[in-house]
Amino acid sequence: MPEENEEKHEEVLFAELHDNDKIVLETENSVYTFTLKDGEKRLGMLEGGRMRTPREAVVTGVIDGETNTAFWGNGVRTGGRALFFVTPPSDDVEGFSRIVTSTLSKIRVEHDHDRRAA
């Protein structure tokens, strides 16, 4: 049963999210959770999929799940493949890695209670 602060969506616009909101992205085989820390920069913590530990990441949008060529950068939506740039798993490596999920089948947003209560 969904929590009171949780909403299911087919499409989530980045402009409608706030710091500390969580986006839960489900594919056929994986679940990713992205906790937004800086909405303006789309920066947050990503966990799930094949990653063993949460990593700092930037979410950029989705690639069309059918053509793999069209990019939509205003948010995430079912039928697309989310695109993230993540920091390396250790301080010994510099740069970023790209993570592209499988096709998204479900999206949930969990809004931060503290921000809503203020």
Beta strands, then each sheet from edge to edge (+ up, - down):
strand 1: 6-9
strand 2: 11-13
strand 3: 22-26
strand 4: 31-38
strand 5: 43-48
strand 6: 55-64
strand 7: 71-72
strand 8: 75-77
strand 9: 80-86
strand 10: 97-100
strand 11: 106-110
sheet 1: 1+ 11- 3+ 4- 5+ 6- 7+
sheet 2: 1+ 11- 3+ 4- 5+ 6- 9+ 10-
sheet 3: 2+ 8-
end
